[in-house]
Amino acid sequence: MINSRLKLIDTEGLKAKAFKLPAPLRELRDLAKKVLSQQLSTVFEHVDDAFFDLADRAESNSEQTSYFDAMRMIRLERKAIEQKFTISMDQAFQRLGDVNYLGIAYDSSCDPEKTDGFNLEVVENEDLEETIALGAMVSKVSQHEKIELKKIIARINFMVPADVVANSNPLGPEIICNALNDAFEQLEVDIRSRLVFFKLIDRHIIDGMGELLRSANEMLREMGVLPDLDKKQKQKGMRRQARRAADVASPTKQSI
């Protein structure tokens, strides 16, 4: 008779949980959690003003009530949101110990910019609005901070078993936006209030990611994690510029 209590053991999952982060990666995790937690606190500090202003300009009593309800709900759930976000960030780093970890899933058809992002199932128009808002935040960081993201991915890759890419980079906008969305998902508020919250996240967290990435790269460089990476990136950029200059200077070949 087969014992129904027997369960398949996820050996790779156990290895990932047992993975001990290298000292530089622990420092990186702590830096990221500290900075992002402070920025998330700033988001909450601006919630009341944002919703009071919207409620004051509401065109109906029901709309005004929905903003006040959302504001109260966010106040009540603040600690839970912060805790869930912190846990998600811890997990994002710990999963790098799993050689089979591929990062979060993503359906590119959800993002009009076709950039890497996160898996959000589009069922209704409200879900589409939310997906577009989150995708725009990911796209902004991915485009504006390409060099810093490439460097941080290379440095993390150097220290972990997993193959780190955009979707598994714990300091990438894909992971961070996905973690924020998951933390906020438990709130029962309407789409207008969600989008207000996302705008605050965009302003106080996403717009500061460039500074976080530069601080992270500088810290790892000083700790000896691929210290010559910045020099190689600069040399690569200079070679690219030289090739472009040569192409412009060379005469155009005409077919005979």
C-alpha positions in Angstrom: 0.0 0.0 0.0 1.4 3.4 -1.0 1.9 5.8 1.9 -0.2 8.9 1.0 2.1 11.0 3.2 5.1 10.5 1.0 5.9 13.6 -1.0 8.3 14.3 -3.8 11.3 16.3 -2.6 12.3 19.3 -4.5 16.0 18.9 -4.3 16.9 22.0 -6.3 14.5 24.1 -4.2 16.1 22.8 -1.0 19.5 23.7 -2.4 18.4 27.2 -3.2 17.0 27.6 0.3 20.3 26.3 1.8 22.4 28.6 -0.5 24.6 30.9 1.5 24.9 34.3 -0.1 28.5 35.4 -0.5 29.4 38.4 1.7 29.3 41.0 -1.2 25.9 39.7 -2.2 24.6 40.0 1.4 25.9 43.6 1.5 24.2 44.2 -1.8 20.9 42.7 -0.5 21.0 44.8 2.6 21.8 48.0 0.7 18.9 47.4 -1.7 16.4 46.6 1.1 17.5 49.7 3.1 17.2 52.1 0.1 14.0 50.6 -1.3 12.4 50.4 2.2 13.1 54.1 2.8 11.7 55.0 -0.6 8.6 52.9 0.0 8.1 54.7 3.3 8.3 58.0 1.4 5.5 56.7 -0.9 3.3 56.1 2.1 4.1 59.5 3.5 2.6 61.1 0.4 -0.4 58.8 0.2 -2.7 61.0 2.4 -1.9 64.3 0.5 -2.4 62.6 -2.9 -5.8 61.0 -2.0 -7.0 64.1 0.0 -6.3 66.2 -3.1 -8.1 63.8 -5.4 -11.1 63.5 -3.0 -11.3 67.3 -2.8 -11.5 67.5 -6.6 -13.9 64.5 -7.0 -16.9 65.0 -9.2 -19.2 62.9 -7.2 -19.7 61.7 -3.6 -19.1 58.1 -4.6 -15.8 59.0 -6.2 -14.8 61.0 -3.2 -15.7 58.1 -0.9 -13.7 55.6 -2.9 -10.5 57.8 -2.5 -11.1 58.1 1.2 -11.7 54.4 1.5 -8.5 53.6 -0.4 -6.5 56.0 1.8 -7.8 54.3 4.9 -7.2 50.8 3.5 -3.6 51.7 2.6 -3.0 53.0 6.1 -4.3 49.8 7.6 -2.3 47.5 5.3 1.0 49.5 5.3 2.9 47.2 7.6 1.7 44.1 5.7 2.7 45.7 2.3 6.2 46.6 3.6 6.7 43.2 5.1 5.6 41.4 2.0 7.8 43.5 -0.2 10.8 42.8 2.0 10.2 39.1 1.9 9.9 39.2 -1.9 13.3 41.0 -2.1 14.9 38.4 0.2 13.5 35.6 -1.9 14.8 37.2 -5.1 18.3 37.1 -3.8 18.0 33.6 -2.3 16.7 32.1 -5.5 20.0 32.9 -7.2 21.3 29.8 -5.5 19.2 27.6 -7.7 21.0 26.8 -11.0 17.6 26.2 -12.7 16.2 29.6 -11.6 15.1 31.5 -14.7 13.5 34.5 -13.0 9.9 35.7 -13.1 7.7 34.7 -16.1 6.7 37.4 -18.6 4.3 37.7 -21.4 5.7 40.4 -23.8 2.3 40.8 -25.5 1.2 42.7 -22.3 3.8 45.4 -22.7 3.5 47.8 -25.7 7.2 48.6 -25.5 8.1 44.8 -25.7 10.6 45.2 -22.9 11.2 42.6 -20.2 8.7 42.7 -17.4 6.4 40.5 -15.3 3.6 38.0 -15.7 0.3 39.8 -15.3 -2.7 38.1 -16.8 -4.9 40.6 -18.8 -8.5 39.6 -18.2 -10.3 43.0 -18.1 -9.6 46.6 -19.1 -8.6 47.4 -15.5 -6.0 44.7 -15.6 -4.7 46.1 -18.9 -4.4 49.6 -17.4 -2.5 48.2 -14.4 -0.2 46.2 -16.7 0.6 49.2 -18.9 1.4 51.3 -15.8 3.8 48.7 -14.5 5.3 48.0 -17.9 6.0 51.7 -18.4 8.0 51.8 -15.1 10.0 48.8 -16.1 10.6 50.2 -19.6 11.8 53.6 -18.2 14.5 52.0 -16.0 15.5 49.5 -18.6 16.1 52.2 -21.2 17.7 54.9 -19.0 19.9 52.6 -17.0 21.1 50.1 -19.6 24.8 50.3 -18.7 24.3 50.1 -14.9 21.9 47.2 -15.3 24.4 45.3 -17.5 27.2 45.9 -15.0 25.2 44.8 -11.9 24.0 41.7 -13.8 27.6 40.8 -14.7 28.7 41.3 -11.1 25.9 39.2 -9.6 26.4 36.5 -12.2 30.0 36.3 -11.1 28.9 35.2 -7.5 25.9 32.9 -8.0 25.0 29.5 -9.6 22.0 30.8 -11.4 22.3 32.5 -14.8 21.3 36.0 -14.0 19.3 37.9 -16.7 16.9 40.8 -16.6 14.0 38.7 -15.2 16.1 37.3 -12.4 18.2 40.4 -11.5 17.1 41.3 -7.9 18.0 44.9 -8.5 16.3 45.0 -11.9 13.0 46.9 -12.5 11.3 43.6 -13.4 11.8 42.0 -10.0 11.3 45.2 -8.0 8.1 46.2 -9.8 6.8 42.7 -9.6 7.5 42.6 -5.8 5.7 45.9 -5.3 2.7 44.8 -7.4 2.5 41.5 -5.4 2.7 43.4 -2.1 -0.1 45.8 -3.1 -2.3 43.1 -4.7 -3.9 42.2 -1.4 -5.5 45.7 -1.2 -9.2 45.8 -2.2 -9.2 49.2 -3.9 -10.4 50.3 -7.3 -8.2 50.8 -10.4 -8.1 54.6 -10.0 -6.7 54.3 -6.5 -4.2 51.6 -7.7 -3.0 53.9 -10.4 -2.5 56.7 -8.0 -0.4 54.5 -5.8 1.6 53.4 -8.8 2.3 57.0 -9.8 3.7 57.6 -6.3 5.9 54.5 -6.7 7.1 55.8 -10.0 8.0 59.1 -8.6 9.6 58.0 -5.3 11.1 54.6 -6.1 11.5 54.1 -9.9 13.0 57.5 -10.5 15.6 56.8 -7.9 16.7 53.4 -9.3 19.6 54.8 -11.3 21.2 56.1 -8.1 20.7 52.8 -6.4 22.2 50.9 -9.3 25.3 53.2 -9.4 25.7 52.9 -5.6 25.4 49.1 -5.9 28.0 48.8 -8.7 30.4 51.1 -6.8 30.1 49.1 -3.6 30.7 45.8 -5.4 33.6 47.3 -7.3 35.2 48.4 -4.1 34.7 44.9 -2.6 36.6 43.4 -5.6 33.8 42.0 -7.6 34.9 42.5 -11.2 36.7 45.8 -10.4 37.8 46.3 -14.0 34.3 46.0 -15.4 33.8 49.8 -15.6 37.1 50.2 -17.4 36.2 47.4 -19.9 32.8 49.0 -20.5 34.5 52.4 -21.1 37.0 50.8 -23.5 34.2 49.0 -25.3 32.3 52.3 -25.7 35.3 54.1 -27.0 35.9 51.3 -29.6 32.3 51.6 -30.7 32.6 55.3 -31.1 35.8 54.9 -33.1 34.1 52.4 -35.4 31.2 54.8 -36.0 33.6 57.7 -36.7 35.5 55.5 -39.2 32.3 54.5 -40.9 31.3 58.2 -41.3 34.8 59.2 -42.5 35.1 56.3 -45.1 33.8 57.0 -48.6 30.6 55.3 -49.7 31.2 52.3 -52.0 29.3 52.5 -55.1 28.4 49.5 -57.1 29.9 49.3 -60.6 
